[in-house]
């Protein structure tokens, strides 16, 4: 794993409330690198996140809203934040009470570092 990738994952994982962080091949929907908490399937999360990102981006373009920067999924027990571009997407799984502003900030920094 490159230093840039390792540093990006480390910073994301250190945000309070973050359970898991992944870098995902946006097209293939497979994890490139990850720091996962116990019980999290990196392959399943990567496939879900890539599909959501691609479909949401297409819907945004179809609605004449331009390209997608990020999306956030809220569940009963937490959040999934997905951001990125054409090749790699950054995925964060966080607790319900996590600081989403800080997660978004670190997610944006990770995306920028990976360009």
C-alpha positions, 0 to 999 in steps of 0.5 A: 500500500502506498504512503498516500493511501495508508495516510488517507486511511489512517486519518479517516480511521482516527476520526471519532466514531469511524468504524471502517474506512475503505478505498474502492475501485469505483468501476469494479466495486472492489476494495483497493485498501481498507481498515475494517472493524470486526464483522464488516465485509469489505467486499460487500461494502465496496460493491454497495458503495460503488453501485450507489455512487455510480447510480446516484451520479447518473441520476444527478447528471440526468437531473442536470445537476452535474457530477456527484461529489459525495453522498451520505446514507443514514441508517438506523445505527450509523452512516455511510459516506461515499466520495470520490471520482472516476477511478477511486472512491472513499467510503467511511462507515460511522456510528450514528453519533459520529461528527459528520462534519469532521468525517466529510472534511477528512473524506474530502482531504483523502479524495484530494490526496488520491488525485 
